[in-house]
């Protein structure tokens, strides 16, 4: 039985995702700030925050948990999706899975993502060797691939 939970309340998960972004995708992570002068505070209020940049959903299965992450850009533009599992990850087509695989990452690429709420209905497109060894195959659903990566 699939159970989806909004984990915005879990700051540990956000830090973990920030570390994943910094290490895996080469993106900057917003850190803590010192108190700014009033003029600087006005400028900072227009800057993005972690909660506006990242949406996270947790999916629970009998075999374990997976975290689905949606990375937002300006004006709620979607920059990418990642589904992190215990043995690897699924990433959208905005990520270079061949490069990630060359760095020793176990990843597979998903496409035809019907939206963040239905990300597990996406279809696996590209499967590098490490993910294939775990049973991930092209044309399976993201949910089937997640279960292989548990």
N, C-alpha and C positions, 0 to 999 in steps of 0.2 A: 504494500500500500504506500503510495507516494504522499508525503506530507510536506507542504511548502510553508515556510515561515519567513516573515520579514525580520531580518536581523539587524535593522538600523540601531537597535538598542545595544548591540554588542560591539563596544568599542575595540575589543581585542580582535574581532574579525576584521574591522576596518584597518587596524594597524597591520594585520597579517596580509591583507590585500595590498596595502601600500607598499609593503616590502616586496610582494610578488611583482607589482608593477615596476618598482625601481630595479629589481634584479632581472626580471624576465623581459620586460618590454622597453626598458630604458627610459621610462617616463619619470618626471619629477614627482615627489610626494610633498604635499604641503605639511610643514612642520609647525611647531608652536611659535607664537609671536610674543614679543614684548609689548607692553602698553605703548600706544602711539599717541602723538599729539593730536588735537581735534581735527586739524586740516588733513593729517594723514589718515585718521579714522574714516573720514568721509570718502577718501579715495579707496581705502581697503574694503568698504562695504560693497563696492561694485565688483570686487575680485571674487573669483569662484572659491567655494569651500569644498571640502572633501565630500560632504553630504550632497552637494549639487553635482559633483563630478562622477560619483560612483553609486550605483544601486546594487544591492546584494540580496539574493534569495538563497535560502538553505533548503536543500532537498534531502529528505531522510529515506533511506531504504533499509531493509533488514541487514544488508551487507555493509552499510556504512552511510556516510554523509557526503554530499557534494555541494560546493558553493558556486552559484552562478553569479557572474558579475557583468554589469552593463556599464560601460565607460561613456560618459556624456561629454560633449564639447559645448561650444557656445550655442545659446538658443535651443538647448535640449537636443542638439544634433547627436546622433549615436555614432561614436567613434569605434566601438568594438565590443565584442562579447567574449567572455572566458568562462568555462565551466571547469572548476578545479576539483579533481578527484584524488583519492589517496595514492594512486599509482601513475597519475598523469593528468593531462588536461585536454579539453576540447577548446578550440579557438575559432573565431570567425575568419572570413577571408581577408580581413585587414591585417592579419598576422602572417608572417612568412614561416610556414611550418617546416620547410626544408632547412632553413637557417637554424630554427630552434632545434630540430632533430640533429643537425650537425654539431650542436653544442651539448648533446647528450640528453635533451629533454624528450620525454615521452608525450607526444602530442598528436592530435588528429584535427583535421579541419572540418568545420561544419558550415553549411550554407542553407539557403531557403529557410531562414529563421523567421517564423511567423510572428514574432514579437517576444519581448522579454518574458511575459507571463507563460508563454508556450515554448520556451527555448528547447525543452526536451523533445519537441516534435520536429526539430531541425533534422537535416539529413547529413550524414557523414560523406564528405567528398574525397578528401585526400588523406591517406593513411601511411605515414612513414613506417619503417621497419619495426621500431620498438613497440609502437602501438599495435601493429599487425601481429606481433608475437604474443600479445595479450588477448588476441581474438577480435580486435576492432577491424571492421571491414567497410569498404565503401558501400553506400546505399542503405546502411542500417540507420535507425533513428538515433538521435543523440542520447535518448534514454537507454537504448540497448548498449551503446558505446560506454556510457557512464557505468553501467553494471559490469562491463568488462574491465574497467579501470578501477574497480573497487578493491 
